[in-house]
Amino acid sequence: MTPHSARRGLILVVDDEDAVRRSMSEILEDEGYAVIPASSGEEGVEQAIARSPDAIFLDIWLPGVDGIEALRLMRERGVRAPVIMISGHGTIETAVKATKRGAYDFVEKPLSLERVLLVLRNALRHARLEKQHRALQVELRREAEFIGRGAAVEALRARLAAAADGRPVLLAGERGSGRSLAARWLSLHGPRPDGPFLDLRAGVVPPERLLRALYGGDAAGPEDAGRIALADEGTLYIEGAEALPPAVQRSLAEGLRTGTFPVPDAARGVRSEPGLVVSLSAPLDGGAVAERLEPAFLDALPHRIELPPLRARAEDLPELAEVFLHEVSREYGQPAPTLALDALHALARHAWPGNVRELRRVVERVVLASPPAVVHAEDLPPGFLDGRETGPPAPPPPRELESGWLRRLLDEVNGDVARAAPRLGLSEPDLRAHLAALGLLA
């Protein structure tokens, strides 16, 4: 096997006929592929697990473990490579069945050079696209995770997990608390993670354009489709459900029940089956929900989740600020600073009316001002030292907030107080005294 052929692709050929294995090897090696021959189903399964080939040619009729059973064993044991079945005379029907059980395609004996290479190229291209898709899904899931380990965010994660069953969801929370993030999380962890995700901010769309945005125009082409049709087999997220006209709310309720969304004031409907997530800024336990949402629409939303404001997640502030400092610094090509203890106290005293979104904006302002390596309270935007922006100062941060943050910092430096002190803007003796007061020094 040459390095070039290994880069082109490693192909496993499983067939009990020596002539077939030789001819397949010659064909593939002439095209620059590396080939692993196997003469039985058992050997083929072993090689597939041990060598992780890029694609597999698998004969249907094999002594002992046949091709269908070998295919099943490979999939059970985590082999992701596309499998191309080799069918002889009278086995076409079996090959078709194999494709329904996870095989990518099949080729017939006597083997055609053009057909073998065409199917292989398509299989490898398909495998690359699937790999890219899986990587994208992992990245999207990472970006859709809520940051923090406090009780409030852990309870939120549990409620979201319970609601990720595909049924409609109503989210409530203040602006900036993460409603759109929660909608994306539900989309990625629900039964349709590969489907499209469409969103609509109902409160900012003019009334005359809202119907077209949701239902599309009268033309039949896809370029004229609205959010409801485009979100079929995916997720539709509507922010600001309280701004939806009553007729639209009733239409959404009807569509969720029947699969056809009647267009208000029009003699047509839109067939679609999206997963629906809607949000509003009013709390769930007040009367505003019943006042703003039609009874039929409210009844169509079985899952109802309230997102905690940032002021109820004080223990998550240090981790959120640290993550944002690294993200924003990376975006602007700057080294990430750390937060001094006095800066953490200032952030904890702020009421955060804009919630997590406001915190990120504050971090962006800090980074854009080219801060020192350690950010002190005086480096924060005006208003954080004395609470002038949000009323009287709040009490000092709870001991749990400081303790959790300092524990994480000490873990990063393997318990070395001398290394941790400069990152907090403190001398080593001052940090040791502070840690002792919090019971963090043995």
Secondary structure, 3 states (H helix, E strand, C coil): CCHHHHHHCEEEEECCCHHHHHHHHHHHHHCCCEEEEECCHHHHHHHHHHHCCCEEEEECCCCCCCHHHHHHHHHHCCCCCCEEEEECCCCHHHHHHHHHCCCCEEEECCCCHHHHHHHHHHHHHHHHHHHHHHHHHHHHHHHCCCCCCCHHHHHHHHHHHHHCCCCCEEEECCCCCCHHHHHHHHHHHCCCCCCCEEEEEHHHCCHHHHHHHHHCCCCCCHHHCCHHHHCCCCEEEEECHHHCCHHHHHHHHHHHHHCEEECCCCCCEEECCCEEEEEECCCCCCCHHHHHCCHHHHHCCCEEEECCCHHHCHHHHHHHHHHHHHHHHHHCCCCCCEECHHHHHHHHHCCCCCHHHHHHHHHHHHHHCCCCCEECHHHCCCCCCCCCCCCCCCCCCCHHHHHHHHHHHHHHCCCCHHHHHHHCCCCHHHHHHHHHHCCCCC
